[in-house]
Amino acid sequence: MVSKGVKPNSSSYDAIIHGYGNVGDIELATKVLKSMLEDGHVSPSSRIYYSLIRSMVKEGEFDLALETCREIIKRRWVPPFEAMEGLVRGLVCISKVEEAKEVVEKTKKMLKGPAMDSWGKIEAALSL
């Protein structure tokens, strides 16, 4: 697109990142996000980060997912529950319990209503 003089929009980046994530190519997906951040054509949306974290968790890339989660929280977006559940469980499995607790606590601060109950169930199941 850029070589043809067309500035990519958020949906273009989202489609590319989502596509790479779906086929398990986390490396290329993160490169596209970095390129997006560097070229400044458009700011990434929460949807792009949510897609990326889901793919990372699915592929077992828990350290990368943790970094992405921290960026999501820094931006004050509420991460998708199913991806966060997978991330917390994955962190516990790779003996990163303190990081799992950090994720749970920071996410809980942004939640309201029934979502709080769901997080309580995760904490209870993982003995956090």
N, C-alpha and C positions, 0 to 999 in steps of 0.2 A: 504494500500500500504506500509506504513512504517513498519507495523508488518511483512510484507513479505520481507522486505529488499529492497524495491523499493522506490527510492526517487521520490516524486511527482514533476512534472514540472508545468510550468505556465498554460498550457492548462488543466491539471488535476484540479488545484485549480479553474480556471475559470469556468469549467463545474459544479463543486460542488457549488460554490457561485451563479452562474447563476440559477442553479436548485432550491436551497433554496429560492432565490429571487422570482422565478416564482411561487412558492407555498405560498409566503407571509411570509416565516420564516426568517425575517430579523435578528433575534437574532442569529440563527445558521450560517447564511451567514457571519455576522460580526465576529463570533467566528472563522470561518475558515480563514478569512483574518488575524485576530490576530495571529492565529497559524502559518500561512504562514510567517508572519513577524518575529515571534519568532524563528521558526526552522531554518531559513536561508538557506533552500535548494534552493530557487529561489526567486528573487525579483518580486513583483507584477507588472503586466503590466497595462497600462492605461485601457485596456479593462475590467479588473477585477473591477476597480473602477467605470467605466462607467456603468457596469451591476448593481453594487451595488447601485449606486445613483438612477438609473431608478427604481429599486425595492422599494427603500425607499420612493421615491416620490409617486409611485403608491399606496403604503400602507399608505400614509399620515404621514409618519415618518419624518417630516420636520426638526426637530432638529438634528436627526442623519444624514439626507441628507445634512444639512448645514455643519456639521463637515466633512463629506466626501468631499463635495465641496471644503472646505478650504484646505484639503489635496491634492486634484487634482490641485488646483491653485498653492499651494506651490511647487508642482512638475513641474509646468509650462506646464501642459497639458491643452488643451482647452476642457472644459466639453461639453457633447452632448447638442445641443440646446434644444431639446424637454424636456429633463429632467430638464434643467436649467429654462426653462419657467415654468414648473410645480412647481419647487422649489420656484421660485420668487413669483408666485401666491399663493402658500401655505403659505409662510412666511407672506405675506400681510394679508391673511385670519386669521392667528393666531396672528395678531397685532405685527409682527416683521418687521416693515417697514424699520427700520434702517439696519437690517441684509440683507434684500432684496436689498437695495440700495448698500450695500457693495459688494454683489455678482455681481450685474450688473456692477458696476464700475471696479472691479478687472477683470471680464471676458472681458469687453470691451477693456481693455488695451492689451489683447492678440489677439484680432480679427483684421481681415483685409477684405477689399472688401465688397461683398454683405452681409456677416454675420453682419457687423456693422448696416446695414439697418434693419435687423431682430430685433436686440437688441433695436434699436430706436423705433420700433413698440411696443415692450413690455413695454418700459418705458412710452410711450405715453398712452398706454391702462391702465396702473396701476398708472398713475400720480406720477411717481417717480422723 
